[in-house]
Amino acid sequence: MAISKVKKRDGTIVKFKVSAIANAVEKAMLAVGKDDENLPNDLAEKVAAEVNRMHDPEYVPNVEEIQDIVEKVLISSGHAEIAKAYILYRQKRAEIRKLKQNILGKIDDSKLGINGLLIAQSRYLQKEETPKEMFIRVARAIASVEEDYGKSPEDIKKIEEQFYDLMSSLEFLPSGRILRGAGTKESMLYSSFVIPVADSMKGVFRALYDKALIQRLGGGTGFSFSRLRPKGRMLSSSVGYAAGPVAFIKLFDHASDLTVHAGNRKPANMGSLCVEHPDIVEFITMKDRREIRNFNISVEITDRFMDAVKEGKKYELKDPNSGRVIDVMDANNIFHLIVTMAWKTGDPGVLFIDRINEANPLPEMGRIETTDPCGDQLLLPYDGGNLGALNLAKFVRNRKIKWKQMEEAIRLGVRFLDNVVDASRFPVKKIETMVKENRRIGLGVMGFADMLYKLRIPYDSEKALETAEKIMRYFSSVAKDASEDLAREKGAFPLWNQSIFNGKTMLRNCSLLAIAPTGSRSILAEASPGIEPNFGLGYTRKILGTTEIQQVNKVLENVLKEYDVYSEEVIRKIVRTGALDGFEIPEEVKRVFVTAHKISPEWHIKMQAVFQKYIDNAISKTINFPKSATIEEIRKAFMMAYDMGCRGITVYRDGSLNEEVITVGR
């Protein structure tokens, strides 16, 4: 018999886990540059043995008692240097706990840092809820779905615990909609939708009404306006002329200003138009005229258009209803206009719409016309996506990828998001029908740049591309296998017989993977966002009105300690300059900690293309350019993205907007 429980600081009783001790010891080891894969587990086992020697099996020690024994074992085992680092780690954690208690008004024993707690408090926590209670609420709500599939109460409880461990360890975080709404009355758990816009007054205002219902509950919406007749075309049902797509986009944009959005956040929209629509020039230039502010816009680019660009030919603009040719234009002139506006304003992005439809798992159900607001979900009309992301940085120990740990997390992530399909409610019946019949999910990643830091691999290197390829090949294979297992357990998605998988693989979900933005969740997990490089190595944040915290990237912090150059003064310098110049760190290590603005656009695109090979939806990624970038450089990036198999591209030239979301001192 051995001690099996431990009392946490907030008074709750949890399982006694030797692995938790090993993780803490490993952090202390990393801080002093020790690299021994077996030592943390060996020392943790000694701690467990000492705890059991000192107490009867019925005794429930508290966390502080366990940590005191850890210090004792480290010193008695001849690891005084690690013991010193562990003591400093305890002290730092105590300071953070005190700050968190001041913010929250109660003890928070979660793994969230200060910034993570602030994000959780402002966006996800219910009234008087702690982060731990949030994870329990979400895990319980999503696991409860298993009852509908005949699971016993014991099995459901086990799955709930697995979901809780997955989230509370910050290995996986679902979308903000799920964190905020699961287990509450705010039970629309999907993040994004595509609503069709039919070419009739009824169709337009039906879409507008559906948009309002969705955005009131916190969802984002995507629209293709390509079905609408061109501006100035005579209307057959009345005396008058068509207003055209741009006029209706402005109407939808204004409606977003009037919609009360859950969480008081800005409504997210995607508006797209086919490059062959007669109103394409007016659409491309609308952001330059500052006519809308609540929409991302993208041009739906066809293979036929790209062929014309490459061959220096003209292409046809067609009436979307009759197919009649309205005009003929030089493809390169239009392409140059798209590129110029992207250089000037960051919009439009482009969607390679034919390539997108090559990946459509349900062609019999219709053509994919556009995407969600961030371009990562390739959705049919009245389709939706639910999202979650694995933190890749959590699956690296001692510069090695922990494949088995990653596999377990991927499988649980697929099950979690599949359960969200059943747990969510929907304000529009057609959407509910579609999402439950195709069971599309969007499992993605964050922390990729931090993973590369831990592996000591520069983002802009062939080794990084090879690593991305290896990870995503594995990720895709495991996710598909997990969906197959769920299909055997719970049944294939109802539209399987009408899918491209009919007669081949039985799957629970019509699509599985998507690389969505993880901005807030990345802060929650203290991880780099999505597959993006880190924007900066350090930052300052003011909390509680007067207290300032200065922080550097967590991986870099350990490296600074490893080379014995860590100090508050060093932190301030990195926050101020964003660079490692002047520090006594090997140049090859400095080379690893590259940030977004130091990486050429070509490497951004190469990385996106590698991930796209294994993502059955799409990727939300911004290709960053310096302020000095030329229009021709943007053009080359668009062409490169198309030639390398990307399904879309969005660029941003530094300083091209008056108000930037993120800035660093440079």
Legacy VTK file of the C-alpha trace (Angstrom):
# vtk DataFile Version 3.0
C-alpha trace
ASCII
DATASET POLYDATA
POINTS 666 float
0.000 0.000 0.000
1.236 3.503 -0.821
0.025 7.053 -0.385
-2.371 7.818 -3.237
-3.717 11.287 -2.453
-2.311 14.760 -1.913
-3.943 17.940 -0.622
-3.538 21.001 -2.826
-3.254 24.560 -1.555
-6.908 25.275 -2.203
-7.868 22.329 0.010
-8.894 19.913 -2.743
-7.720 16.302 -2.641
-6.200 14.921 -5.848
-4.257 11.869 -6.983
-0.633 11.668 -5.890
1.313 11.684 -9.171
4.996 10.861 -9.287
5.064 12.361 -12.784
4.229 15.801 -11.359
7.302 15.613 -9.122
9.426 14.516 -12.090
8.238 17.493 -14.135
9.162 19.955 -11.369
12.596 18.361 -10.937
13.149 18.488 -14.675
12.439 22.239 -14.736
15.057 22.731 -12.017
17.507 20.607 -14.009
16.953 22.636 -17.154
17.602 25.821 -15.211
21.138 24.607 -14.416
21.843 23.046 -17.806
21.461 19.398 -16.791
20.368 17.061 -19.579
19.549 13.579 -18.287
16.350 11.936 -19.484
16.177 9.377 -16.669
17.234 11.469 -13.676
13.894 13.305 -13.076
11.985 10.023 -12.875
14.658 8.392 -10.693
14.615 11.288 -8.238
10.801 11.424 -8.255
10.647 7.735 -7.351
13.021 8.393 -4.438
10.730 11.196 -3.281
7.710 8.893 -3.467
9.561 6.217 -1.512
10.531 8.744 1.172
6.947 10.008 1.445
5.704 6.444 1.919
8.451 5.709 4.452
7.452 8.712 6.548
3.681 8.239 6.512
0.973 5.587 6.661
-0.934 4.892 3.403
-4.049 6.606 4.781
-2.185 9.855 5.380
-2.835 12.707 2.920
0.218 14.992 2.724
-0.097 18.536 1.436
1.847 19.964 -1.482
4.291 21.871 0.719
5.231 18.691 2.602
5.944 16.942 -0.700
8.081 19.833 -1.908
10.081 19.845 1.334
10.854 16.175 0.794
11.897 16.913 -2.816
14.491 19.404 -1.530
15.740 16.866 1.033
16.094 14.088 -1.563
17.885 16.353 -4.042
20.460 17.372 -1.447
20.948 13.859 -0.014
21.383 12.485 -3.556
24.259 14.858 -4.269
22.349 17.329 -6.445
22.822 20.526 -4.474
22.845 22.674 -7.632
19.488 21.276 -8.752
18.167 21.678 -5.200
19.107 25.378 -5.275
17.289 25.831 -8.598
14.280 23.973 -7.200
14.164 26.237 -4.142
14.281 29.313 -6.388
11.527 27.750 -8.525
9.347 27.297 -5.415
9.958 30.893 -4.408
9.040 32.166 -7.874
5.880 30.081 -7.909
4.926 31.426 -4.487
5.286 34.997 -5.757
3.145 34.191 -8.786
0.492 32.528 -6.589
0.319 35.639 -4.429
-0.167 37.871 -7.470
-2.803 35.522 -8.851
-4.632 35.489 -5.529
-4.666 39.301 -5.538
-6.120 39.280 -9.058
-8.709 36.561 -8.512
-9.516 37.134 -4.859
-8.971 33.460 -4.080
-6.301 30.768 -4.366
-5.589 29.638 -7.914
-3.579 26.429 -8.015
-3.720 26.042 -11.806
-0.717 26.052 -14.124
-1.737 29.401 -15.593
0.702 32.274 -15.357
-0.285 35.864 -14.613
-1.120 36.689 -18.232
-3.021 33.446 -18.652
-5.095 34.190 -15.576
-5.886 37.706 -16.822
-7.050 36.292 -20.163
-9.119 33.597 -18.453
-10.688 36.106 -16.083
-11.634 38.534 -18.840
-12.942 35.986 -21.349
-13.623 32.499 -20.050
-14.302 32.277 -16.317
-17.839 32.294 -14.992
-18.649 34.483 -11.969
-16.450 33.575 -8.976
-14.950 30.653 -10.930
-11.273 29.660 -10.760
-9.349 28.302 -13.779
-9.344 24.860 -12.181
-13.122 25.012 -11.804
-13.389 26.147 -15.434
-11.479 23.085 -16.636
-13.639 20.830 -14.437
-16.822 22.425 -15.815
-15.720 22.013 -19.428
-14.429 18.456 -18.967
-17.661 17.369 -17.263
-19.917 18.937 -19.894
-18.044 17.482 -22.864
-17.611 14.039 -21.289
-21.319 13.828 -20.409
-22.085 13.304 -24.108
-20.714 9.780 -23.746
-23.901 8.791 -21.912
-25.771 9.044 -25.224
-23.483 6.325 -26.581
-24.083 3.838 -23.781
-21.073 4.553 -21.594
-21.303 3.613 -17.922
-21.016 6.294 -15.218
-17.573 4.902 -14.350
-16.374 5.181 -17.963
-17.773 8.708 -18.269
-15.978 9.746 -15.071
-12.709 8.345 -16.432
-13.103 10.249 -19.707
-13.951 13.408 -17.750
-10.721 13.044 -15.765
-8.748 12.506 -18.967
-10.234 15.655 -20.511
-9.501 17.608 -17.338
-5.885 16.430 -17.190
-5.416 17.240 -20.878
-6.630 20.824 -20.455
-5.261 21.618 -16.990
-1.792 20.459 -18.061
-2.120 22.956 -20.957
-1.290 20.214 -23.450
-4.585 20.954 -25.188
-6.967 23.882 -25.125
-10.302 24.044 -26.939
-11.564 27.262 -28.479
-12.681 30.180 -26.361
-16.318 29.456 -27.183
-15.943 26.035 -25.543
-13.992 27.291 -22.526
-16.580 30.004 -21.945
-19.781 28.170 -22.763
-19.483 24.439 -22.030
-21.620 23.474 -19.076
-23.485 26.816 -19.024
-26.529 28.332 -20.671
-24.147 29.824 -23.279
-24.010 26.479 -24.997
-23.208 27.378 -28.621
-19.707 25.932 -28.640
-18.850 26.393 -32.311
-16.514 29.223 -33.287
-17.279 29.827 -36.945
-19.808 29.280 -39.705
-20.402 29.896 -43.392
-23.785 31.301 -44.398
-24.830 31.295 -48.075
-25.964 34.558 -49.648
-28.571 33.830 -52.318
-29.233 36.283 -55.166
-32.591 37.541 -53.942
-33.793 40.031 -51.381
-35.122 37.157 -49.290
-31.800 35.304 -49.565
-29.728 38.343 -48.588
-31.807 39.201 -45.554
-32.091 35.554 -44.518
-28.287 35.486 -44.382
-28.244 38.774 -42.476
-30.708 37.424 -39.919
-28.766 34.168 -39.481
-25.601 36.220 -39.065
-27.180 38.217 -36.239
-28.325 35.061 -34.441
-24.846 33.532 -34.665
-22.868 36.619 -33.716
-25.123 37.373 -30.766
-23.856 34.083 -29.314
-20.204 34.791 -30.121
-19.734 32.974 -33.437
-17.830 34.251 -36.466
-19.319 34.151 -39.957
-18.051 33.769 -43.502
-19.913 34.784 -46.655
-19.283 34.469 -50.358
-21.047 37.270 -52.224
-20.240 35.704 -55.587
-23.827 34.645 -56.318
-25.092 38.237 -56.292
-25.789 39.903 -59.631
-23.439 42.697 -60.714
-23.979 46.321 -59.780
-26.249 48.170 -62.208
-27.933 45.120 -63.676
-31.644 45.731 -64.267
-33.922 43.899 -61.881
-36.604 41.738 -63.471
-39.090 41.943 -60.605
-39.177 45.729 -60.219
-38.170 48.966 -61.812
-34.618 49.471 -60.646
-31.057 48.217 -60.733
-29.018 45.807 -58.629
-26.904 47.346 -55.869
-24.119 44.785 -56.337
-22.083 42.705 -53.851
-20.059 45.572 -52.355
-23.194 47.438 -51.305
-24.457 44.376 -49.468
-21.077 43.751 -47.820
-21.307 47.283 -46.419
-24.810 46.475 -45.168
-23.552 43.336 -43.428
-20.625 45.297 -42.014
-22.935 47.939 -40.559
-25.114 45.215 -39.042
-22.049 43.931 -37.175
-21.695 47.345 -35.538
-25.222 46.952 -34.212
-24.956 43.347 -33.033
-24.441 42.759 -29.316
-21.595 40.233 -29.435
-21.049 37.806 -26.555
-18.164 38.921 -24.360
-18.299 42.436 -25.839
-15.885 41.382 -28.573
-15.711 42.652 -32.114
-17.736 40.472 -34.522
-15.577 38.467 -36.944
-16.550 38.161 -40.614
-15.094 36.940 -43.871
-16.395 38.351 -47.125
-15.170 36.886 -50.389
-15.883 37.390 -54.090
-14.920 35.343 -57.118
-12.188 36.881 -59.261
-14.456 36.300 -62.275
-17.277 38.473 -60.892
-17.842 41.700 -62.865
-17.595 43.793 -59.666
-14.193 42.427 -58.684
-12.304 45.737 -59.003
-14.706 47.556 -56.678
-14.386 44.659 -54.210
-10.587 44.545 -54.251
-10.274 48.251 -53.468
-12.979 48.586 -50.817
-10.577 48.391 -47.832
-8.490 51.171 -49.382
-11.625 53.331 -49.411
-12.187 52.466 -45.715
-15.757 51.402 -46.421
-15.836 48.475 -43.986
-14.232 47.679 -40.651
-15.724 44.402 -39.421
-14.727 42.178 -42.353
-11.658 40.377 -43.586
-11.935 40.136 -47.351
-10.522 37.572 -49.754
-10.617 37.025 -53.497
-11.733 33.571 -54.637
-9.060 32.844 -57.235
-9.614 30.113 -59.805
-7.000 27.955 -61.526
-8.204 29.424 -64.816
-7.325 32.906 -63.590
-3.888 31.822 -62.341
-3.156 30.194 -65.694
-4.050 33.463 -67.405
-1.733 35.372 -65.039
1.181 33.060 -65.789
0.537 33.129 -69.539
0.005 36.889 -69.682
-3.518 36.484 -71.069
-6.916 38.042 -70.570
-9.720 36.295 -68.735
-13.506 36.533 -68.725
-15.778 38.248 -66.209
-19.114 36.481 -66.085
-22.624 37.097 -64.828
-22.884 34.679 -61.867
-26.473 33.729 -62.725
-26.519 33.331 -66.499
-22.827 32.587 -67.043
-22.855 35.220 -69.812
-19.526 36.943 -70.443
-19.808 40.581 -69.325
-16.271 41.746 -69.933
-12.731 40.605 -70.646
-9.805 41.887 -68.596
-6.057 41.437 -68.442
-5.417 38.883 -65.680
-2.118 40.483 -64.712
-3.753 43.867 -64.230
-6.243 42.389 -61.758
-3.546 40.343 -60.050
-1.382 43.458 -59.712
-4.331 45.304 -58.161
-4.869 42.507 -55.624
-1.180 42.526 -54.734
-1.035 46.320 -54.471
-4.006 46.491 -52.131
-2.546 43.680 -49.995
0.717 45.646 -49.828
-1.146 48.802 -48.876
-3.803 47.553 -46.430
-3.216 43.848 -45.695
-6.413 43.021 -47.631
-7.529 41.244 -49.672
-6.168 37.824 -48.948
-6.651 35.169 -51.586
-8.423 31.818 -51.532
-7.340 29.350 -54.193
-10.906 28.191 -54.508
-10.454 25.349 -57.028
-7.706 23.828 -54.920
-9.917 24.209 -51.858
-12.646 22.220 -53.574
-10.211 19.479 -54.499
-10.111 18.838 -50.735
-13.910 18.983 -50.328
-14.893 15.727 -48.574
-18.561 16.150 -49.557
-18.701 17.300 -53.211
-22.184 15.808 -53.595
-23.433 18.241 -50.948
-22.203 21.260 -52.859
-19.214 23.422 -53.589
-17.173 25.156 -50.903
-17.622 28.855 -51.640
-15.585 30.481 -48.879
-14.098 30.025 -45.420
-14.603 31.117 -41.840
-13.295 34.609 -40.845
-9.698 33.443 -40.383
-9.437 31.189 -43.406
-8.749 27.934 -41.571
-12.139 26.202 -41.922
-13.239 25.209 -45.448
-16.968 25.118 -44.926
-19.966 24.226 -47.059
-23.028 26.507 -46.912
-24.636 26.295 -43.447
-21.568 24.462 -42.158
-19.625 25.156 -38.969
-16.415 24.281 -37.221
-15.395 23.587 -33.640
-11.767 24.028 -32.703
-9.045 22.915 -30.319
-5.255 22.979 -30.358
-2.456 20.862 -28.952
0.483 22.748 -27.457
3.400 21.142 -29.298
5.961 22.619 -26.925
4.571 20.359 -24.192
5.728 17.274 -26.069
9.465 17.978 -25.947
11.714 16.781 -23.125
15.485 17.093 -23.194
15.435 18.116 -26.880
13.494 15.002 -27.863
9.896 14.706 -29.072
7.705 12.526 -26.863
5.733 10.746 -29.558
3.704 8.474 -27.283
2.593 11.389 -25.104
1.613 13.296 -28.252
-0.343 10.328 -29.589
-2.407 10.086 -26.416
-3.171 13.807 -26.551
-4.181 13.689 -30.234
-6.567 10.796 -29.607
-8.167 12.542 -26.644
-8.356 15.792 -28.627
-10.262 14.069 -31.445
-12.695 12.490 -28.976
-13.162 15.805 -27.158
-13.987 17.786 -30.317
-16.222 15.007 -31.646
-18.202 15.224 -28.401
-18.520 18.986 -28.879
-20.638 18.278 -31.984
-23.280 16.738 -29.716
-22.788 19.095 -26.762
-23.316 22.298 -28.730
-26.594 24.037 -29.464
-27.194 26.076 -32.602
-29.358 29.120 -33.336
-29.998 28.064 -36.952
-31.617 24.687 -37.684
-29.946 24.219 -41.085
-26.547 24.588 -39.430
-27.376 22.058 -36.743
-28.435 19.558 -39.400
-25.284 20.054 -41.478
-22.737 19.901 -38.647
-24.298 16.809 -37.085
-24.374 15.045 -40.431
-20.739 15.729 -41.338
-19.239 15.985 -37.795
-16.412 18.191 -39.021
-13.821 19.075 -36.378
-10.743 21.283 -36.422
-7.929 19.894 -34.265
-4.859 22.069 -34.638
-1.655 23.099 -32.943
0.018 25.948 -31.138
3.485 26.249 -29.648
5.270 25.095 -32.805
7.857 27.891 -32.649
8.482 27.114 -28.977
8.878 23.442 -29.846
11.607 24.427 -32.310
13.254 26.543 -29.605
13.299 23.509 -27.310
14.711 21.333 -30.078
17.320 24.055 -30.821
16.183 24.361 -34.443
15.863 27.759 -36.190
12.408 28.345 -37.711
13.920 29.455 -41.027
15.891 26.293 -41.752
15.562 23.073 -43.706
15.719 21.192 -40.404
12.592 23.050 -39.238
10.744 22.088 -42.421
11.792 18.454 -41.953
10.596 18.574 -38.343
7.239 20.064 -39.357
6.817 17.367 -42.001
7.607 14.589 -39.545
5.283 15.969 -36.861
2.324 16.576 -39.139
2.622 13.261 -40.946
2.395 11.603 -37.527
-0.301 13.989 -36.294
-2.484 13.371 -39.336
-2.039 9.607 -39.174
-2.929 9.389 -35.480
-5.937 11.711 -35.838
-7.309 9.655 -38.725
-6.772 6.450 -36.777
-8.572 7.975 -33.786
-11.525 8.947 -35.992
-11.647 5.411 -37.391
-11.723 4.023 -33.849
-14.578 6.378 -32.957
-16.454 5.307 -36.097
-16.240 1.691 -34.959
-17.335 2.690 -31.460
-20.058 5.238 -32.244
-20.718 5.039 -35.984
-19.450 6.944 -39.021
-20.639 10.474 -39.745
-24.142 10.282 -41.306
-23.074 11.675 -44.684
-20.292 9.103 -45.056
-22.106 7.367 -47.929
-22.096 10.658 -49.863
-18.473 11.471 -49.088
-15.186 10.808 -50.858
-14.517 8.139 -48.190
-17.471 5.949 -49.238
-16.232 2.426 -49.841
-12.851 3.256 -48.334
-12.276 4.386 -44.763
-15.003 4.528 -42.139
-14.508 7.805 -40.285
-16.345 9.535 -37.480
-15.594 12.979 -38.927
-15.594 14.288 -42.500
-12.479 16.367 -41.744
-10.183 16.486 -38.755
-7.379 19.036 -38.817
-7.266 22.818 -39.113
-4.640 25.356 -38.068
-6.738 28.121 -36.526
-5.576 31.290 -34.738
-4.784 30.661 -31.076
-4.012 34.190 -29.895
-5.796 34.238 -26.529
-5.318 30.531 -25.912
-1.588 30.891 -26.615
-1.390 33.504 -23.877
-3.361 31.164 -21.625
-0.822 28.389 -22.251
2.224 30.708 -22.495
2.921 29.281 -25.938
3.684 30.661 -29.388
0.524 31.113 -31.499
-0.457 28.451 -34.045
2.433 27.708 -36.391
3.609 31.326 -36.338
7.065 32.356 -35.171
7.126 34.324 -31.941
6.533 38.008 -32.543
8.933 39.023 -29.776
11.116 37.452 -27.099
9.848 39.558 -24.213
7.177 41.992 -23.122
5.948 44.175 -20.259
2.431 44.075 -18.887
0.814 46.216 -16.207
-1.566 44.468 -13.837
-3.722 45.628 -10.931
-3.292 49.202 -12.131
0.278 49.701 -10.897
2.205 46.418 -10.878
4.342 45.778 -13.949
5.557 42.318 -14.871
8.376 41.824 -17.346
8.662 38.451 -18.948
10.642 36.654 -21.619
9.783 33.564 -23.605
9.698 30.578 -21.233
12.096 28.485 -23.291
14.536 31.374 -23.587
14.317 31.912 -19.827
15.618 28.389 -19.237
18.427 28.914 -21.749
19.467 32.126 -20.007
19.618 30.223 -16.724
21.509 27.399 -18.399
24.249 29.838 -19.478
24.110 31.661 -16.127
23.135 35.014 -17.627
19.619 35.230 -16.195
18.827 38.339 -14.159
16.132 40.988 -13.887
18.430 43.393 -15.734
18.784 40.910 -18.608
15.005 40.485 -18.742
14.534 44.251 -18.963
17.058 44.491 -21.795
15.397 41.720 -23.818
11.975 43.297 -23.285
13.367 46.663 -24.409
15.369 45.494 -27.447
13.761 42.162 -28.364
17.246 40.790 -29.107
20.027 38.694 -27.554
22.905 40.911 -28.667
25.657 41.281 -26.105
24.856 38.167 -24.084
27.423 35.415 -23.567
25.448 32.752 -25.367
26.818 30.718 -28.304
25.879 32.191 -31.682
24.234 28.933 -32.761
21.891 29.249 -29.778
21.122 32.893 -30.565
20.347 31.785 -34.117
17.591 29.511 -32.762
15.649 32.331 -31.101
14.594 34.017 -34.309
11.379 36.069 -34.350
8.767 36.781 -37.022
10.293 39.954 -38.456
13.713 38.319 -38.820
12.306 35.521 -40.973
12.015 36.108 -44.707
8.553 35.682 -46.288
9.818 32.732 -48.317
10.380 30.712 -45.141
6.913 31.608 -43.852
5.388 30.264 -47.064
7.550 27.148 -47.118
6.413 26.344 -43.589
2.751 26.930 -44.425
3.072 24.664 -47.456
4.566 21.819 -45.403
1.744 21.959 -42.865
-0.890 22.234 -45.617
0.111 18.829 -47.007
-1.347 17.186 -43.912
-4.205 19.554 -43.019
-7.556 18.574 -44.546
-9.044 21.993 -43.818
-6.745 24.992 -44.135
-4.303 27.179 -42.221
-4.651 30.571 -40.635
-1.256 32.167 -41.075
-0.022 35.647 -41.837
3.066 36.139 -43.974
4.881 39.045 -42.363
6.778 41.592 -44.449
8.962 44.484 -43.304
7.745 48.017 -43.952
10.336 48.311 -46.746
8.858 45.392 -48.717
7.965 46.148 -52.327
4.818 45.323 -54.255
6.854 42.944 -56.382
7.916 41.014 -53.270
4.253 40.598 -52.295
3.493 39.374 -55.812
6.246 36.774 -55.613
4.842 35.550 -52.293
1.356 35.091 -53.775
2.770 33.156 -56.719
4.979 31.069 -54.458
2.036 30.154 -52.222
0.040 29.015 -55.241
2.918 27.035 -56.732
3.703 25.318 -53.418
0.168 24.013 -52.894
-1.207 26.417 -50.283
-4.977 26.908 -50.245
-4.771 30.598 -49.528
-2.465 33.346 -48.364
-2.712 36.451 -46.205
0.105 38.977 -45.959
0.823 41.907 -43.707
3.453 44.590 -44.288
4.643 46.092 -41.035
3.180 49.525 -40.413
0.668 49.390 -43.268
-2.198 49.978 -40.846
-2.489 52.969 -38.542
-3.443 50.758 -35.570
-1.493 47.556 -35.084
-2.615 44.847 -32.699
0.908 43.878 -31.607
4.055 45.999 -31.527
7.522 45.462 -30.130
10.296 47.872 -29.352
12.507 47.962 -32.424
LINES 1 667
666 0 1 2 3 4 5 6 7 8 9 10 11 12 13 14 15 16 17 18 19 20 21 22 23 24 25 26 27 28 29 30 31 32 33 34 35 36 37 38 39 40 41 42 43 44 45 46 47 48 49 50 51 52 53 54 55 56 57 58 59 60 61 62 63 64 65 66 67 68 69 70 71 72 73 74 75 76 77 78 79 80 81 82 83 84 85 86 87 88 89 90 91 92 93 94 95 96 97 98 99 100 101 102 103 104 105 106 107 108 109 110 111 112 113 114 115 116 117 118 119 120 121 122 123 124 125 126 127 128 129 130 131 132 133 134 135 136 137 138 139 140 141 142 143 144 145 146 147 148 149 150 151 152 153 154 155 156 157 158 159 160 161 162 163 164 165 166 167 168 169 170 171 172 173 174 175 176 177 178 179 180 181 182 183 184 185 186 187 188 189 190 191 192 193 194 195 196 197 198 199 200 201 202 203 204 205 206 207 208 209 210 211 212 213 214 215 216 217 218 219 220 221 222 223 224 225 226 227 228 229 230 231 232 233 234 235 236 237 238 239 240 241 242 243 244 245 246 247 248 249 250 251 252 253 254 255 256 257 258 259 260 261 262 263 264 265 266 267 268 269 270 271 272 273 274 275 276 277 278 279 280 281 282 283 284 285 286 287 288 289 290 291 292 293 294 295 296 297 298 299 300 301 302 303 304 305 306 307 308 309 310 311 312 313 314 315 316 317 318 319 320 321 322 323 324 325 326 327 328 329 330 331 332 333 334 335 336 337 338 339 340 341 342 343 344 345 346 347 348 349 350 351 352 353 354 355 356 357 358 359 360 361 362 363 364 365 366 367 368 369 370 371 372 373 374 375 376 377 378 379 380 381 382 383 384 385 386 387 388 389 390 391 392 393 394 395 396 397 398 399 400 401 402 403 404 405 406 407 408 409 410 411 412 413 414 415 416 417 418 419 420 421 422 423 424 425 426 427 428 429 430 431 432 433 434 435 436 437 438 439 440 441 442 443 444 445 446 447 448 449 450 451 452 453 454 455 456 457 458 459 460 461 462 463 464 465 466 467 468 469 470 471 472 473 474 475 476 477 478 479 480 481 482 483 484 485 486 487 488 489 490 491 492 493 494 495 496 497 498 499 500 501 502 503 504 505 506 507 508 509 510 511 512 513 514 515 516 517 518 519 520 521 522 523 524 525 526 527 528 529 530 531 532 533 534 535 536 537 538 539 540 541 542 543 544 545 546 547 548 549 550 551 552 553 554 555 556 557 558 559 560 561 562 563 564 565 566 567 568 569 570 571 572 573 574 575 576 577 578 579 580 581 582 583 584 585 586 587 588 589 590 591 592 593 594 595 596 597 598 599 600 601 602 603 604 605 606 607 608 609 610 611 612 613 614 615 616 617 618 619 620 621 622 623 624 625 626 627 628 629 630 631 632 633 634 635 636 637 638 639 640 641 642 643 644 645 646 647 648 649 650 651 652 653 654 655 656 657 658 659 660 661 662 663 664 665
